[in-house]
Amino acid sequence: MKDVTRRGVVAGAAGGLMLVKPETAFGYQANSKVVFGIIGTGGRGTYVGTHMTNDANAQLGAICDIYPDRIDRGKTQIPGADKVPAYKDLNELLARKDIDAVLIATPVFLHPVHFEAAVKAGKHIYCEKPAGASVAGVKRLLAAAKKADPSKTIQFGFQQRHSPEYLKAWDIYKAGKIGDVKMMMSYWVLGGTPPTQGPTTPLPPEEEKIRRWGSWRETSGGPIVEQDCHGVDVLNWWAEAHPTKAIGTGGLRYPIPYGDWTSDHHNITYYYPKGIEGWLISVKHTAGYRDVKEQMYGSQGMLELARTYYKWHGPIATSPLKNADDLRDRSLIERGDSKREITIDAIEYFYKSIVDKKPHNLAQDAADSTLTSLLGRMAFEKKREVTWEELLKSE
């Protein structure tokens, strides 16, 4: 795989001509809805974009992608996308005065440059996670965010922060009901069987790094940054800080036929202020088995959080145990189950903040969680302790 210069790839991804011109009769009918555009109509853009079109406060105004087949996909799969203009150049979409907000669902390494363009255009922004694929990229995004219009909402695809179940568990924690938390654990265990071959259709180098970005550390950050960052974000949220250092192990259980991932399993320990430890336990290629959750261990109880439920556990007497070998848990105090996919909750929060004129900017949180993921990757790759300061100097 030949190296591709970041400047060349970004120019190719961000430039281009308008694919479909707006009809003369097309116009935004003034109402209370937020008109939004979708930048990137691949798998995630199509999925999140579809949920956005179903939000009562949102109205699709345009879509954008540099590849015609992705434009066709968006028009086919996103409700109403066949009735709005489609662009190859995101700057054409961002220039539209009637577009209030944008969804950025492009490859991870392009998030910073596309985010920067959306900030300059004065849009509300919902950017998919993570905040970038490198320390330099995250710094660029954060610098742009600090220049954003304070009246604009800036949110990222860390959905757990907006889940009613996570927020209920947070309230239990902040009320002191599980005591002093010093240990947090994030499990990100999922995946199919190990791949045995890579793509059979060759692509030009520039297109390779965009269409198949997930397989390359330069463009995705690797599995900790691109996938496990959800759990890492929850650890940061509950610690109310980023870690000061990390140590970790990891590696490849199975050889990779394609790409340059350096790991398919990780055990990272993050050290936070106030003596708090956060553990990331991550395993890929689990033959379909899934165990994705967080556990917060306090002196008076434990909270388990997941995308579909929360569970609150508390102290129990030893008398209910039949014998010392009976290890079944009997400590459950309360359980709540999610009513819907939590991406919908995050989207609703985003658009409601715009309509209610109560903006928020979550770029710092997203940047810290992405950097924390990069810290974990750096720790296991270097096989030693890595500090936050060393990470920030490593770009």
Summary of the structure (lengths in Angstrom):
residues: 395
radius of gyration: 21.9
end to end distance: 22.1
largest distance: 78.3
contacts: 1344
relative contact order: 0.16
helix: 38%
strand: 22%
